[in-house]
Amino acid sequence: MKIAIIRRKFTPFGGAENFILRMSSGMAALGIKFSIISEAWKENTKNITFLKATSHGLSRYIRLLSFTHSVKKIISTHNFDLVQSHERLVGVDIYRLGDGVHAAWIDRVKKISPWYKKLWLNIDPYHQKIIRTEKEMSQDKNLFYVANSELVKNEIHNYYKVPKSRVRVIENGIDVKTFHPISGFKKENAKKKLGLNPKSPVILFVGSGFQRKGAFELVEAIKLLPKFQAIIVGHDKKIKALRVLANEKRILITGSQDNIKPYLDASDIFCLPSMYDSLPNAALEALCCGLPVVITKDVGLFSRISEYNAGVICHKNKNSIAEALTDAWKKRRLFSKNALKVAKVFDIKLKNKEWFDLYNELINRKKIKVLHTESSLGWGGQEIRVLTEAKIFSKYGHEVIIAADKNSLIAKRAHLYGIKCIPIKLQKKRFTDLLSLRKIIKKEDPDIISCHSSTDHWLSALARLTLNKKPAIVRTRHISTHVHRNISSQWLFNNGCDSIMTTSESIKKNLTQDKFVRNSISSVPTGIDTEIFVPGNKSKQRKFLKLPQKHFIFGIAATLRSWKGHSDLIQAFNLLKNPMCTLLIIGDGPQMANCKQLAENSPYPENIKFTGDIRNIVPYMQAIDCFVLPSYANEGVPQALLQAMSIGLPIISCPVGGIPETLKSYKEAILVEPRNSKLLLNAMLKIMRTSKKNQVNNIYRPFTLDIMYKSCLEVYEKSIKNRFKTN
């Protein structure tokens, strides 16, 4: 996995820079290769490839534009899996809000600035450019935000209305082994080495930007506390002014330091009364050392400190700071104990895992390789579902392959959908078939194996056990028949896959009965193409299909299998005894001969028409007046029902499987008891009496291709994430 990280300049003491160094070091073992795109970077950095960006111009605004142009040029010449920016830049995959929201920062600065500075902030082209970029980034729906605190997450939402679903909080990580508490004896020695009184409390401040982070207010607070001492680590252009204000031996101002551990060892409390700080690393290091923390509500660590009771919240003024420091010193033992609990939350290993999971999630969201396995030789709703799903995934840029028998109808028709099909025998659980499938999986290296029948599911699950790189497996259950409650089936549905999809809620309910399946189950009905299944010119289609213009035409589109109820429908039609009615039977199947025999006994056998196998059923569906599907078993959500609903046809069916939930909100539907020709006849007569001619008023489209795609993708992404957790 190749990740590009954008950071304009390397600052040895910068929080973003330390974050990048720690993350790259911890994640190199996971196979992630980082490239840093920057104007300058630390030499000889392990696990990071440095790619130099340039900037030119007399003003910082022009230099910013120049840097942006240079970065985009570098990105265009490299094949990165993801681009993560720590700078405000349009067109990246991830933006880490390590510096917070610039607009929020500007608003805070205005509150403490004189009028002329406020005016300049409103017109400064540099600041206005950054705010415009932030706004433009917020409108990019493909951009994913990572905030380092809940404070920043709320701000990006409040300022730019970015949905919270596009923002994930991954806090900064800290090496808990490097930073740890020391004994009281060692602490006294650490104070002595710095020339401080070993018996008096020491307050530590770390950071640049003294005015923003409250260094001046802290010094004034220390002056109100004669027994307290302070260490201020960091450099700022106002460091001379701070030293003039301090002017006491008990206030040590060190300037920048490469290693702050000696200062942490010498301190009793960490204080950062900042006006704005998203999540200071120094505060995390202090928590690891067991130091109570005194901060303002404008520091991103605020929620954690409050949650764990590991310090005191103050305001950015000397009196409030002095009071908070006194309180923290009194309760230091409790706060110190709780500080160590907070520190565990920020363990660098945990945070690296969160980033690793996010990277995988986003990469898989961008592009997934799916291998569908299908052991069926026939043709019906299940096979159509596989090809329909494959086609829509291909449309959105995913790679899709089908593995099926070369003599199967799905293999013969896959090319019509633009889908690659690999021939393989999957009808039996044979060792040779297992080896063949394993070979395909190893060669194609799919992210997901989508299984649709029992045999191919067994072979896929067993093949995965023998592979080092294991793809995720999703089993789709298409029919409502009972699943054998035995140990082998239980293993297959709970351990032989990562997730289960069903085509209806009723199938899902069947699987979850008596807690047989404990795996994740999602109901995802098959979507239909609402641009194709629309009301047509009935007269024109009947003329084209040579169907009688003035007849009331009942139609059924389904594979001719016994449980689809064709025989019941023909018997009901025969009872109708109406010479001005036609029954159109669309499809083919094993029951064709029996159905034709029943049709011969009709009072009007010439009015029962068999189409045989039809690839494009749209004209036939547009030509009929009422759709009938009298199934009595094995139904999920029949696609033909969805197609009829999309065209606006009246529907007669039976309360079997997922049919009731499909037709629940469809007003032009009648459900009758299955296997009852007389009740079916009554429903047909009722439709003939009450049917509206304007089908447009009946149209109902709850299951579109896009809805199916998004739902399937969600299941696949979740399954892939679970796969990474277990391997």
DRENSE-35691 format. One record per residue (C-alpha): z, y, x. Coordinates in steps of 0.2 Angstrom, whole numbers. Layout:
      w      v      u
      Z      Y      X
...
***
This chain:
      w      v      u
      0      0      0
     -5     17      7
      4     32      2
      0     50      7
     14     63      8
     11     81      8
     24     93     16
     18    109     23
     29    111     39
     42    100     47
     59    108     48
     71     98     58
     86    102     46
     76    102     30
     81     90     16
     63     85     11
     59     81     29
     75     70     31
     71     62     14
     53     57     20
     60     50     37
     73     40     29
     62     33     15
     48     29     27
     60     20     39
     67      9     24
     51      5     16
     40      0     31
     47    -18     29
     40    -18     11
     22    -16     17
     20      2     13
     11     13     25
     15     32     25
      3     46     30
     11     63     31
     -1     78     28
      6     93     36
      3    108     48
     16    101     60
     27     86     61
     40     78     72
     32     69     87
     33     50     89
     39     47     71
     40     29     67
     31     21     52
     22     38     48
      4     43     53
      2     61     55
    -13     70     48
    -14     88     53
    -18    101     39
    -22    119     44
    -19    136     36
    -27    153     41
    -24    171     35
    -14    187     37
     -4    185     22
      7    170     16
     -3    170      0
    -20    167      9
    -12    154     21
     -6    145      5
    -24    144     -2
    -30    139     15
    -18    125     17
    -22    119     -1
    -40    118      4
    -37    108     20
    -26     96     11
    -39     92     -2
    -52     89     11
    -41     77     20
    -37     67      4
    -55     66      0
    -59     57     16
    -45     44     15
    -43     30      3
    -25     32     -2
    -17     22    -16
     -6     36    -21
     -4     54    -16
     14     61    -17
     16     80    -14
     32     89     -9
     22    105    -11
     15    112    -27
     -2    106    -28
    -14    102    -42
    -23     85    -42
    -10     73    -34
     -2     58    -42
     16     62    -39
     25     78    -37
     43     77    -30
     53     92    -36
     64     93    -20
     64    111    -20
     67    113    -39
     57    124    -51
     51    140    -43
     51    149    -59
     69    145    -62
     73    150    -44
     64    167    -47
     74    170    -63
     91    167    -53
     85    179    -39
     81    193    -51
     99    192    -58
    106    197    -42
     92    208    -35
     90    227    -36
     77    234    -48
     64    237    -34
     65    218    -29
     64    213    -47
     48    223    -48
     40    215    -33
     45    198    -38
     35    201    -54
     19    206    -45
     20    197    -28
      4    187    -27
     13    173    -17
     26    169    -30
     14    172    -44
      2    159    -36
     16    146    -35
     21    149    -53
      3    148    -59
      1    132    -49
     17    125    -57
     10    129    -75
     -7    121    -70
      2    105    -64
     12    104    -80
     -4    102    -90
    -11     88    -79
     -6     72    -90
    -10     61    -75
      3     69    -64
     20     60    -63
     36     71    -58
     51     64    -48
     66     75    -49
     81     73    -38
     93     78    -51
     96     79    -70
     97     98    -67
     79     99    -60
     72     87    -74
     79     98    -88
     72    113    -79
     54    107    -78
     55    102    -96
     63    119   -102
     51    130    -92
     34    120    -94
     38    108   -109
     34     93    -97
     38     78   -108
     53     69   -101
     44     53   -101
     33     60    -87
     49     64    -76
     60     52    -67
     76     56    -58
     77     47    -41
     91     55    -32
     91     58    -13
     97     42     -3
    110     42     10
    114     29     24
    131     24     19
    134     15     36
    131     31     46
    142     42     36
    159     35     32
    178     40     31
    189     40     47
    208     39     49
    220     53     48
    223     52     67
    205     53     71
    203     68     59
    216     77     68
    208     74     85
    191     80     78
    199     96     73
    207     98     90
    190     96     98
    183    111     88
    198    122     92
    205    121     74
    223    118     69
    225     99     66
    238    101     52
    229    114     41
    215    110     29
    197    112     34
    183    117     23
    165    113     27
    149    122     23
    132    116     28
    115    124     24
    103    138     28
    100    153     16
    118    160     17
    116    172      3
    109    159     -9
    121    146     -5
    136    156     -6
    142    157     13
    148    175     11
    158    171     -5
    166    156      4
    171    167     19
    179    179      7
    188    165     -2
    195    158     15
    202    175     19
    212    174      3
    219    157      9
    229    160     25
    232    141     28
    214    136     26
    201    135     39
    182    134     38
    167    127     47
    150    135     43
    135    125     50
    118    132     48
    106    146     54
    101    161     44
     94    178     47
    110    185     41
    121    175     53
    127    190     62
    132    199     46
    142    183     42
    151    182     58
    156    201     57
    163    197     39
    172    181     46
    179    188     62
    193    175     62
    197    161     74
    200    149     59
    182    152     53
    170    143     64
    151    147     62
    141    135     73
    123    139     69
    111    125     67
    117    107     73
    107     91     75
    122     81     71
    134     86     58
    145     70     59
    158     78     71
    160     92     58
    162     80     43
    175     71     53
    185     87     56
    184     92     38
    194     89     22
    184     97      8
    165    101      7
    161    117     -2
    144    124     -7
    145    138    -20
    126    139    -22
    117    150    -34
    104    136    -34
    102    119    -25
     93    104    -32
    102     91    -23
    109     95     -5
    109     80      7
    124     88     16
    135     86      0
    130     67     -1
    135     65     17
    151     73     13
    154     61     -1
    151     46     10
    164     52     22
    176     53      7
    177     72      6
    181     81    -11
    167     92    -16
    168    110    -23
    151    116    -30
    144    127    -44
    135    121    -60
    119    127    -52
    120    113    -39
    111     97    -44
    126     86    -39
    136     94    -53
    134     80    -66
    139     67    -54
    154     76    -48
    160     79    -66
    156     61    -71
    166     53    -57
    180     67    -55
    176     69    -37
    179     87    -35
    180    104    -43
    167    115    -51
    168    134    -47
    159    150    -50
    150    160    -36
    164    172    -32
    178    172    -20
    192    171    -33
    185    156    -42
    181    147    -25
    198    150    -18
    206    143    -34
    194    128    -34
    198    125    -15
    217    125    -19
    215    113    -33
    204    101    -23
    217    101     -9
    231     97    -21
    221     82    -28
    212     77    -12
    218     59    -12
    211     56    -30
    195     66    -27
    193     57    -10
    194     40    -18
    181     45    -32
    170     53    -19
    167     36    -11
    162     29    -28
    149     42    -30
    142     39    -13
    138     21    -18
    126     28    -31
    116     36    -17
    114     21     -6
     97     23      3
     93      5     -1
     95      8    -19
     84     23    -19
     71     15     -9
     70      1    -22
     68     14    -35
     54     22    -26
     46      6    -22
     46      1    -41
     39     18    -45
     25     16    -33
     20     -1    -40
     22      5    -58
     10     20    -55
     -3      9    -45
     -3     -4    -58
     -5     10    -71
    -20     17    -62
    -29      0    -60
    -24    -18    -65
    -34    -34    -62
    -32    -46    -76
    -37    -64    -76
    -39    -71    -94
    -38    -90    -96
    -45    -99   -111
    -45   -117   -114
    -54   -116   -132
    -72   -121   -134
    -74   -114   -151
    -76    -97   -158
    -65    -87   -169
    -52    -73   -170
    -43    -79   -154
    -59    -78   -143
    -65    -62   -151
    -48    -55   -146
    -49    -60   -128
    -67    -52   -126
    -62    -36   -136
    -47    -34   -125
    -57    -37   -109
    -70    -25   -114
    -58    -10   -118
    -48    -13   -102
    -65    -13    -92
    -69      3   -101
    -53     11    -94
    -57      6    -76
    -47    -10    -75
    -55    -26    -67
    -56    -41    -79
    -61    -59    -77
    -61    -73    -89
    -59    -92    -83
    -66   -104    -96
    -76   -119    -99
    -95   -116    -95
    -99   -124   -112
    -87   -114   -122
    -94   -100   -133
    -83    -87   -125
    -91    -91   -108
   -108    -90   -116
   -105    -73   -124
    -94    -65   -111
   -109    -56   -103
   -113    -48   -120
    -97    -39   -118
   -100    -35    -99
    -86    -47    -93
    -87    -59    -78
    -83    -77    -83
    -79    -90    -70
    -83   -108    -76
    -68   -120    -75
    -62   -135    -85
    -46   -131    -94
    -45   -143   -109
    -33   -155   -101
    -17   -154    -90
    -26   -163    -76
    -22   -161    -58
    -40   -157    -53
    -40   -143    -66
    -23   -137    -59
    -31   -136    -41
    -47   -128    -48
    -37   -114    -57
    -25   -112    -42
    -41   -109    -31
    -47    -96    -43
    -30    -87    -44
    -29    -87    -25
    -46    -80    -22
    -47    -67    -36
    -29    -61    -33
    -25    -54    -51
    -10    -44    -55
     -9    -52    -72
    -14    -69    -79
    -16    -68    -97
    -15    -85   -106
    -21    -88   -123
    -18   -107   -126
     -5   -120   -122
    -15   -130   -109
    -21   -115    -99
     -4   -108   -100
      4   -124    -92
     -9   -124    -79
     -7   -106    -74
     12   -107    -74
     12   -123    -63
     -1   -115    -51
     10   -100    -49
     24   -110    -43
     14   -115    -28
      8    -98    -23
     16    -86    -11
      9    -70    -19
     13    -73    -37
      4    -64    -51
     13    -59    -67
      9    -71    -82
      8    -65   -100
      6    -78   -114
     -2    -72   -130
      2    -82   -146
    -12    -80   -159
     -7    -92   -172
      8    -94   -184
     10   -113   -182
     27   -121   -177
     31   -122   -159
     39   -138   -153
     57   -135   -149
     58   -146   -134
     64   -143   -116
     46   -141   -109
     41   -129   -122
     57   -119   -119
     53   -118   -100
     35   -113   -103
     39    -98   -114
     55    -92   -105
     51    -96    -87
     33   -100    -86
     28    -82    -90
     35    -64    -88
     31    -58   -106
     25    -64   -122
     12    -55   -134
     10    -60   -152
     -4    -54   -164
      9    -51   -178
     27    -48   -181
     28    -65   -191
     23    -75   -176
     35    -65   -165
     49    -69   -178
     44    -88   -177
     46    -88   -159
     63    -80   -159
     71    -91   -172
     86   -100   -167
     85    -91   -150
     71   -103   -144
     63    -89   -134
     73    -77   -124
     59    -69   -115
     52    -52   -119
     41    -52   -134
     29    -39   -140
     19    -39   -156
      1    -32   -152
    -12    -34   -166
    -30    -35   -162
    -38    -18   -163
    -55    -15   -170
    -69     -3   -166
    -68     11   -179
    -84     18   -173
    -93      2   -179
    -84     -4   -194
    -87     11   -206
    -94     12   -223
   -113     10   -223
   -127     12   -235
   -124     -3   -247
   -141     -3   -255
   -150     -2   -238
   -140    -16   -230
   -143    -27   -245
   -162    -24   -244
   -161    -28   -225
   -152    -44   -228
   -162    -49   -244
   -146    -49   -255
   -147    -44   -274
   -145    -26   -277
   -136    -27   -294
   -125    -41   -290
   -106    -40   -287
   -105    -48   -270
    -89    -57   -264
    -89    -60   -245
    -78    -70   -232
    -80    -69   -213
    -71    -83   -204
    -74    -99   -194
    -76   -113   -207
    -60   -122   -204
    -50   -130   -218
    -35   -118   -218
    -46   -103   -220
    -48   -108   -238
    -67   -108   -240
    -66   -123   -252
    -53   -114   -263
    -65    -98   -264
    -80   -108   -268
    -71   -117   -282
    -64   -100   -289
    -82    -93   -288
    -89   -108   -298
    -75   -105   -311
    -82    -87   -312
    -98    -93   -320
   -106    -76   -318
   -125    -75   -314
   -123    -57   -308
   -111    -62   -294
   -115    -68   -276
   -103    -76   -264
   -108    -73   -245
   -100    -85   -233
   -102    -77   -215
    -99    -89   -201
   -100   -107   -195
    -88   -121   -192
    -83   -139   -194
    -81   -137   -213
    -99   -131   -216
   -105   -147   -223
    -91   -149   -235
    -93   -131   -241
   -112   -133   -244
   -108   -149   -255
    -96   -139   -265
   -109   -125   -267
   -121   -137   -274
   -110   -141   -289
   -109   -122   -293
   -117   -116   -310
   -127   -105   -299
   -129   -113   -282
   -142   -101   -277
   -129    -87   -278
   -119    -94   -264
   -126    -90   -247
   -122    -96   -230
   -126    -85   -215
   -121    -97   -201
   -115    -90   -184
   -118    -71   -184
   -115    -60   -169
   -115    -44   -178
   -107    -45   -195
   -106    -26   -198
   -122    -26   -210
   -115    -40   -220
    -98    -32   -222
   -106    -16   -227
   -116    -25   -240
   -102    -34   -249
    -91    -27   -263
    -75    -37   -260
    -68    -46   -245
    -59    -62   -248
    -48    -73   -236
    -38    -86   -245
    -30    -94   -229
    -16   -105   -231
    -10   -108   -213
    -12   -103   -195
    -14    -84   -197
     -9    -70   -186
    -17    -54   -190
    -35    -59   -195
    -48    -47   -187
    -59    -48   -202
    -45    -41   -213
    -44    -26   -201
    -63    -24   -201
    -63    -24   -220
    -49    -11   -221
    -59      0   -209
    -74     -1   -220
    -64      2   -236
    -67    -14   -245
    -55    -21   -258
    -47    -37   -252
    -40    -53   -259
    -29    -64   -248
    -14    -74   -247
      4    -71   -240
      2    -82   -225
      7    -78   -207
      4    -59   -202
     -7    -56   -217
      7    -48   -228
     12    -35   -214
     -6    -31   -211
    -10    -27   -229
      7    -19   -233
      1     -1   -233
    -17     -5   -240
    -18      0   -258
    -34    -10   -262
    -27    -27   -258
    -21    -42   -269
    -11    -56   -263
    -11    -73   -272
     -3    -89   -270
    -13   -100   -257
    -22   -116   -263
    -23   -110   -281
    -41   -107   -287
    -36   -101   -304
    -25    -87   -297
    -39    -83   -285
    -51    -81   -300
    -40    -69   -309
    -39    -58   -294
    -58    -58   -292
    -60    -53   -310
    -47    -39   -308
    -56    -32   -293
    -73    -33   -303
    -65    -23   -317
    -55    -10   -306
    -65     -8   -290
    -69     10   -285
    -87     13   -279
    -82     26   -266
    -76     15   -251
    -72     31   -241
    -56     34   -251
    -50     16   -247
    -52     17   -228
    -36     12   -218
    -36     10   -199
    -19      5   -192
    -25     -5   -177
    -38      4   -166
    -45     -2   -150
    -35     12   -141
    -19      7   -149
    -21    -11   -144
    -26     -5   -126
    -10      6   -124
      1     -8   -131
     -7    -22   -120
     -6    -11   -105
     13     -7   -108
     16    -26   -109
      6    -29    -93
     15    -15    -83
     32    -21    -88
     27    -39    -83
     21    -33    -66
     37    -23    -64
     47    -39    -68
     37    -49    -56
     41    -37    -42
     59    -38    -46
     59    -57    -44
     48    -59    -29
***
